[in-house]
């Protein structure tokens, strides 16, 4: 154990040295490993990281997360070197929407506005009118005229939640989902609630309706973190378990219970957990693997992201 801690400390020290040498900054998602979050300059959810990628002052951006996040950083900072420590760190939700199929759908449905969740590939964003995140999806949809037909891509669960809140019947949902959030067990959650009466349930809107119906608070990772500032002392958390690190760091005196997945146990994203201190150190040492995007695709995707960021 001591050896492992010592090795982590040595890697963290070397990463700090490399960041200074490379004029690099590390952005990390809340779902990455705790030790990865600890070496990051900025930790956040998709919206916060998208905005930070646009404004960061650095020659190198290392993205501790999955591919679509690093692509977003490259789209917004094309002149900077963007590193993705683990190139095969993907996302089941992003994979559920194919850009070619989306382009075909658009040709068959002219006049429909495409709203894409940021959990999509850069090629999908290139076919998108405006992006959104779980933090601002409601604001994005409400900014669109009520009579404008919308295709919401790719998360049917987030889209269904927004459709229910807004009452928009002219919103078509793509049949995609996050396998992590889809795998929470509604019966297991009900049992956990019964064993902990009065405990607030915090759920991410990527969960399906059988989970959201049991939630007291529905919101993005940032929204759920903010809610933990309240007077409540105990919470059941229904999103990827990586968020528990930030919750516990901010509120060491409070208790956070992870919701069970189907078959028992806690739900974690293996792709997010692929990013390690070793892979971060290697990427900074070698300035690789780099994220590269064809310029016409990047420009097309940039518009959809900037329209989201510019919403007040």
C-alpha positions in Angstrom: 0.0 0.0 0.0 2.8 2.4 1.0 4.6 1.6 -2.2 1.5 2.3 -4.3 1.0 5.7 -2.6 4.6 6.5 -3.0 4.5 5.7 -6.7 1.4 7.9 -7.1 3.1 10.8 -5.4 6.2 10.4 -7.7 3.9 10.3 -10.8 2.0 13.4 -9.5 5.3 15.2 -9.0 6.5 14.3 -12.5 3.2 15.4 -14.0 3.5 18.8 -12.3 7.1 19.2 -13.8 5.9 18.2 -17.3 2.9 20.6 -17.1 5.3 23.5 -16.4 7.7 22.4 -19.2 5.0 21.9 -21.8 2.8 24.9 -20.7 0.1 22.3 -20.3 -3.2 22.2 -18.5 -5.1 19.1 -17.5 -8.9 19.0 -17.7 -10.6 16.0 -15.9 -14.2 14.9 -15.8 -15.8 14.0 -12.5 -16.0 10.4 -13.5 -12.3 9.8 -13.8 -10.2 8.1 -11.0 -9.8 10.1 -7.8 -6.0 10.4 -8.3 -6.5 11.7 -11.8 -8.9 14.4 -10.5 -6.3 15.3 -7.9 -3.6 16.2 -10.6 -6.1 18.1 -12.8 -6.0 21.9 -13.1 -9.8 21.9 -13.6 -12.4 19.3 -12.9 -15.9 19.5 -14.1 -18.8 18.2 -16.1 -19.3 18.5 -19.9 -20.5 22.1 -20.0 -17.8 23.4 -17.6 -15.1 21.5 -19.5 -16.3 22.8 -22.9 -16.2 26.3 -21.6 -12.8 25.9 -20.0 -11.4 24.4 -23.3 -12.5 27.5 -25.1 -10.8 30.0 -22.7 -7.8 28.1 -21.3 -4.3 29.8 -21.7 -2.0 26.9 -22.5 0.0 25.5 -25.3 -1.1 21.9 -24.5 -4.5 20.7 -23.3 -4.5 17.2 -21.8 -8.0 15.8 -21.5 -8.5 13.2 -18.8 -11.7 11.8 -20.1 -13.2 10.2 -23.2 -12.7 10.9 -26.9 -15.7 13.2 -27.5 -14.5 15.5 -24.7 -11.0 15.8 -26.2 -12.5 16.4 -29.6 -14.6 19.3 -28.2 -11.4 20.8 -26.8 -9.7 20.5 -30.2 -12.7 22.0 -32.0 -12.6 25.1 -29.8 -8.8 25.3 -29.6 -7.5 24.2 -33.0 -4.2 26.0 -32.6 -3.3 24.1 -29.4 -2.0 20.6 -29.0 -4.8 18.4 -27.5 -3.8 15.1 -25.9 -6.0 12.2 -25.1 -4.0 9.8 -22.9 -6.0 6.8 -23.8 -7.2 7.0 -27.5 -9.7 4.1 -27.1 -11.5 5.7 -24.2 -14.9 5.9 -25.8 -18.5 6.5 -24.8 -21.5 4.1 -25.3 -23.8 7.1 -25.7 -21.6 8.8 -28.3 -21.3 5.5 -30.1 -25.1 5.2 -30.3 -25.3 7.8 -33.0 -23.6 7.3 -36.3 -22.9 10.5 -38.3 -23.7 8.9 -41.6 -27.1 7.7 -40.3 -27.8 11.2 -38.9 -27.0 12.8 -42.2 -29.4 10.4 -43.9 -32.1 11.2 -41.4 -31.7 14.9 -42.0 -32.0 14.5 -45.7 -35.3 12.6 -45.2 -36.6 15.2 -42.8 -35.7 18.7 -44.2 -36.5 21.6 -41.9 -36.0 19.7 -38.6 -33.5 21.3 -36.2 -30.9 18.9 -34.7 -30.0 19.4 -31.1 -27.1 17.1 -30.1 -26.0 16.3 -26.6 -22.2 17.0 -26.3 -21.8 13.2 -25.7 -21.4 12.8 -29.5 -18.6 12.5 -32.0 -17.2 15.5 -33.7 -18.7 14.2 -37.0 -22.2 14.2 -35.4 -21.6 17.7 -34.1 -20.8 18.7 -37.7 -24.4 17.8 -38.6 -25.8 19.5 -35.6 -27.6 22.9 -35.4 -26.9 23.4 -31.7 -25.3 21.3 -28.9 -26.4 21.0 -25.3 -25.3 19.4 -22.1 -27.3 17.9 -19.3 -26.8 21.3 -17.5 -28.3 23.4 -20.2 -30.4 21.1 -22.4 -33.6 22.6 -21.0 -32.4 26.2 -21.8 -31.3 25.1 -25.3 -34.6 23.6 -26.2 -36.6 26.5 -24.7 -34.5 28.9 -26.8 -35.9 27.3 -30.0 -39.3 28.5 -31.3 -42.1 26.3 -30.1 -43.3 25.5 -33.6 -39.8 24.4 -34.8 -39.6 20.5 -35.1 -36.5 19.2 -33.2 -34.5 16.0 -33.4 -32.8 15.4 -30.1 -29.6 13.3 -30.5 -28.7 10.8 -29.1 -29.9 10.2 -25.6 -33.5 9.1 -25.5 -33.6 9.4 -21.7 -32.3 13.0 -21.4 -34.5 13.8 -24.4 -37.6 12.2 -22.8 -37.0 14.1 -19.6 -36.7 17.5 -21.5 -39.7 16.7 -23.6 -41.7 16.0 -20.5 -40.6 19.2 -18.8 -41.2 21.4 -21.8 -44.3 19.6 -23.2 -42.9 19.8 -26.7 -44.7 17.2 -28.8 -42.7 18.1 -32.0 -39.4 16.7 -30.5 -38.3 13.4 -32.0 -35.8 11.4 -29.9 -32.9 9.4 -31.3 -32.8 5.8 -29.9 -29.5 6.1 -28.0 -28.5 5.8 -24.3 -25.6 5.7 -21.9 -25.2 2.1 -20.9 -23.9 3.1 -17.5 -27.0 5.2 -16.6 -29.3 2.7 -18.3 -28.0 -0.1 -16.0 -29.2 1.3 -12.7 -31.7 -1.0 -11.0 -35.1 0.6 -10.2 -36.0 -2.2 -7.8 -32.6 -1.9 -6.1 -33.0 1.9 -5.7 -36.5 1.4 -4.2 -35.0 -1.1 -1.7 -32.2 1.3 -0.8 -34.7 4.1 -0.3 -36.8 1.9 2.0 -33.7 1.0 4.0 -32.8 4.7 4.3 -36.1 6.6 4.9 -36.0 10.3 4.2 -32.6 10.2 2.3 -32.6 12.5 -0.8 -32.2 10.7 -4.1 -30.0 12.6 -6.6 -30.2 11.3 -10.2 -28.7 12.2 -13.6 -31.2 12.7 -16.4 -29.4 10.1 -18.5 -31.1 7.6 -16.3 -34.4 6.1 -17.5 -37.8 7.1 -16.3 -38.2 4.3 -13.8 -35.2 5.8 -12.0 -36.1 9.5 -12.4 -39.6 8.9 -11.0 -37.9 7.9 -7.7 -35.6 10.9 -7.6 -35.9 14.0 -5.4 -33.4 16.0 -7.5 -32.6 15.5 -11.2 -29.6 17.3 -12.7 -26.2 17.2 -14.2 -23.2 16.2 -12.2 -22.6 19.9 -11.4 -26.2 20.4 -10.4 -26.0 17.4 -8.1 -22.8 18.6 -6.5 -24.3 22.0 -5.8 -27.4 20.4 -4.2 -25.1 18.7 -1.7 -24.4 22.2 -0.2 -27.9 21.9 1.4 -28.6 21.0 5.1 -29.2 17.3 4.3 -26.6 14.9 5.6 -27.2 11.8 3.6 -27.8 11.2 -0.1 -28.4 8.3 -2.5 -26.5 9.1 -5.7 -27.7 7.7 -9.1 -24.9 8.5 -11.5 -21.4 7.2 -12.3 -19.6 6.6 -9.0 -16.6 8.8 -9.8 -18.7 11.8 -8.7 -18.6 10.5 -5.1 -14.9 11.6 -4.8 -15.9 15.3 -5.4 -18.9 15.0 -3.2 -16.9 13.6 -0.3 -14.1 16.1 -0.9 -16.5 19.0 -0.6 -18.5 17.5 2.2 -16.4 15.1 4.3 -19.0 15.0 7.1 -21.8 13.8 4.8 -22.7 10.3 3.6 -23.2 9.4 -0.1 -24.7 6.1 -1.0 -24.2 4.8 -4.6 -27.3 3.4 -6.2 -27.0 -0.2 -7.3 -26.8 -1.5 -10.8 -28.7 -4.5 -12.2 -27.2 -7.6 -10.7 -25.8 -5.6 -7.7 -22.7 -3.6 -7.1 -21.9 0.0 -8.1 -22.0 1.4 -11.6 -18.7 2.8 -13.1 -17.6 3.8 -16.6 -14.7 1.6 -17.5 -13.7 4.0 -20.3 -13.4 6.9 -17.8 -11.3 4.7 -15.5 -8.9 3.8 -18.3 -7.1 7.2 -17.7 -4.4 6.8 -15.2 -1.5 8.8 -13.8 0.9 6.6 -15.9 -1.0 7.4 -19.1 -1.1 11.1 -18.3 2.6 11.2 -17.6 3.4 9.3 -20.8 1.2 11.6 -22.9 2.9 14.7 -21.5 6.4 13.1 -22.0 5.7 12.3 -25.6 3.2 14.9 -26.5 1.1 12.1 -27.9 -1.5 10.7 -28.6 -2.8 13.9 -30.2 -6.3 14.6 -31.3 -6.5 15.6 -35.0 -9.7 16.7 -36.8 -10.2 17.5 -40.5 -10.7 21.2 -40.7 -14.0 21.2 -42.6 -15.5 18.9 -40.0 -14.0 21.0 -37.2 -15.5 24.2 -38.5 -18.9 22.6 -39.0 -18.8 21.2 -35.4 -17.5 24.5 -34.0 -20.7 26.4 -34.9 -23.0 24.0 -33.0 -20.8 24.2 -29.9 -20.4 28.0 -30.0 -24.1 28.5 -30.4 -24.6 26.5 -27.2 -21.9 28.4 -25.3 -23.2 31.8 -26.4 -26.7 31.1 -24.9 -27.2 33.4 -21.9 
